Amino acid sequence: MVAVTDDRDAALAELAAEVPGASPQDLAVTPFLLIGSPRQLADQLRRQASELGITSYIVREPAVAALEQVLARLRN
């Protein structure tokens, strides 16, 4: 899931309310979700590459436009 938002905490809390047993803190560190501003998403991808060794992702077509901003930040 990819969600670009200026209020990451609220988006995580909203999603956690829909996922039984998950806290916003749990969701914030899962590599299966990218939620936040373009800068936060770029930081998350860098952190996951460093800490988890994840360097490639497959995303569904609806997320591609949102990730273009993130990819531009990663190139810098």
N, C-alpha and C positions, 0 to 999 in steps of 0.2 A: 504494500500500500504506500502510495506517495500522496502527501497532502502538504501543499505550500500554504503556510499561514503565519501571521504575525503574532499569534497567541498560541505558542506550542503547548504551554501548560494546560490551557483550556481544552485544546483538541485532544490531548492525551487523557485528560479526565473524562471527557465525553466518550471516548472510545473505551476506556476502562469500565465505564458504566455498562457497556454492552457486552463485555467479555467476562464471563463468570470466573472469579478467582484471580483476575489480573489487576494489578495496581498501575497507576500512571507511571510509577518508577520502573516497574517491570517492563512496560511497553516502551519506555524511553531508551532502554538499552538493547532491545531486540533488533537484530539485523534484518528482520522481515518488514520493518516499518521505517519509513522516512517521513517525519512530520516536523515541520518548522519552517523558518524563513530559508531562503536560498543559502544564506551564509551558514545557518545551523545545519542544513542538510550536507553542505560541503564539508563542514567540520566533522559531522558524524561519519561520512564516508572515509575521510582521512583516518579517523580514529579506528574504525573497523578494519581498515587496511593494515594499520600498524599493530593493533591488538589481536585481531582475529585472522589476519592474512587474507581477508576477502578483498579481491581486486577486480572482480567482474560480477556484474549483475544482469539479470534479465528482467525487464519491466514490460508491462502491457502498454499497448499503444496509447491509451488515454493519459498515461503519465509522462510520455516523451516530451511534450511541450513544457511541462513544469520543470523537468530535469535539464532542459537546455540552459536555463539560468545557472543551475548548479554546476553543470559541466564547464561553463565559462569560468566560474570561480576556481574550479579545480585546475584549470590550465594555467592560472596565474600564480 
